[in-house]
């Protein structure tokens, strides 16, 4: 984010992140992407875009449950019917 813009409208954030409108709003609803409102306008701070990209990078570097072979939150090993 090298430009001087500090607040992005949703269409601008869509272009920056290369994501659809529905995905942007889903990320806003889930709290993964921060925004502010000015009147009726939803604006996304440049810092929120930077934080969101960092979050995606952290998640991409984290090993998945399938890759580690551990069962999530069950206390059982994969493949055990119990």
C-alpha positions in Angstrom: 0.0 0.0 0.0 2.4 2.7 -1.2 -0.1 5.4 -2.2 -1.2 8.2 0.1 -4.9 7.1 0.4 -5.8 6.4 4.0 -9.4 5.3 3.6 -10.8 3.1 0.8 -14.3 2.7 -0.4 -15.4 -0.9 -0.8 -14.9 -0.9 -4.6 -11.4 0.4 -4.1 -10.7 -2.3 -1.5 -12.1 -4.9 -3.9 -9.6 -3.8 -6.5 -6.7 -3.7 -4.0 -7.4 -7.1 -2.6 -8.6 -8.7 -5.9 -11.7 -9.9 -4.1 -15.4 -9.8 -4.9 -17.9 -7.4 -3.2 -19.5 -10.3 -1.4 -16.2 -11.6 0.0 -15.2 -8.2 1.2 -18.6 -7.8 3.1 -18.3 -11.3 4.5 -14.8 -10.5 5.9 -16.2 -7.2 7.3 -19.1 -9.1 9.0 -16.8 -11.7 10.4 -14.4 -9.0 11.8 -11.4 -10.2 9.9 -11.4 -6.9 8.0 -11.9 -3.7 9.9 -13.9 -0.7 8.6 -15.4 2.6 9.7 -18.5 4.4 8.7 -18.7 8.1 7.6 -22.4 8.8 7.3 -23.8 6.1 5.0 -20.3 5.3 3.5 -18.4 2.2 4.6 -14.6 3.0 4.5 -11.7 0.6 5.0 -8.6 2.1 6.5 -5.3 1.4 4.6 -4.0 -0.1 7.9 -6.9 -2.6 7.9 -5.9 -3.7 4.4 -2.3 -4.2 5.5 -3.4 -6.1 8.7 -5.8 -8.3 6.6 -3.0 -9.2 4.2 -0.7 -10.1 7.1 -3.5 -12.3 8.6 -3.9 -14.1 5.3 -0.1 -14.7 5.1 0.0 -16.0 8.7 -2.9 -18.4 7.9 -1.2 -19.6 4.8 2.0 -20.4 6.7 0.2 -22.3 9.4 0.0 -26.1 8.8 -3.6 -27.3 8.3 -5.3 -30.0 10.3 -5.2 -32.4 7.3 -1.4 -31.8 6.9 -0.7 -32.5 10.6 -3.0 -35.5 10.9 -4.5 -34.3 14.3 -8.2 -34.2 15.0 -9.4 -30.7 15.9 -11.0 -30.3 19.3 -12.1 -33.9 19.7 -9.3 -35.5 21.6 -9.4 -38.5 19.2 -7.0 -39.7 16.6 -8.1 -39.5 12.9 -9.7 -42.7 11.8 -10.9 -43.8 15.2 -14.7 -44.2 15.2 -14.6 -44.3 19.0 
